[in-house]
Amino acid sequence: MKGVTLGYLDYLMEISPDDRRPAYSAYFNALAFPAALLLLLLLLLLLGAGFVAVISFHAVFVAAILVALWQVCLLSRISRLLRYAAP
């Protein structure tokens, strides 16, 4: 998975304008971090509660979709803030 992330980040740096690279990198990290962290926390919670045998693939996909939707909401807020902050 790290190779995929490095590939995406490398591609992002290649296509982004020189003066906007820090912003593009921040967007990428803002979108990638919550999904990775929340799914890891969900797994640890389920392991601790003993629900691993009960959980289905559907529940994992539903959790991933919910986290992805949350990321979209965060990105829209970030883009609105950047529009208002731009001179």
Residue pairs with C-beta under 8 A, 6 or more apart in sequence:
5 32
8 28
9 25
9 28
12 24
12 25
12 28
13 21
13 24
13 25
16 24
16 25
23 82
27 75
27 78
30 71
30 74
30 75
30 78
31 71
31 74
31 75
34 67
34 70
34 71
34 74
35 64
35 67
35 68
35 71
38 63
38 67
38 70
39 63
39 64
39 67
42 63
46 52
46 55
